[in-house]
Amino acid sequence: MNKNDLDPSWVESQLRDAQWQTSSSGGTTCVQIAFLDDGIVALRDSKNIGTVPPHLFTDAEYDAFIGGILRGELRRG
């Protein structure tokens, strides 16, 4: 599925019913993730719920993002 072709009402419904998972780091500011239908992954900042829309990834994009983190490719520097 191409995330750019998603119906906005579908996205709204998916986000409204999403089961958000929060990092277990115990901090007060966390990244939250929800696995939506049709291979879409939503990522949001717990400080900005409702004011900043979540980032949407396809499963392949999300896997590449996480892979980059694990390989250390996303460090400042």
C-alpha positions, 0 to 999 in steps of 0.5 A: 500500500502506498501511504500517499494514497490513503483515504483521510477518513480511513487514517482518522478512523485508524488513529482514533482506534489505534492501540498505542505502545509507549517506550518502557524507559519510564520517562515522561516524554516518549515516542509512541507507535501504533501498528495500523491495518494494511501495513501502516505504522504510526509514530508520534511524540507523547508530548504533542498528541493532538497537536502534531499528526503522527508520522505514517510509515509503510511496513518497509519504511518502518523496517528501514528506519528501525534498521538505520537506528540499530546500525547507528546510521541516524546519529548526529555527527 
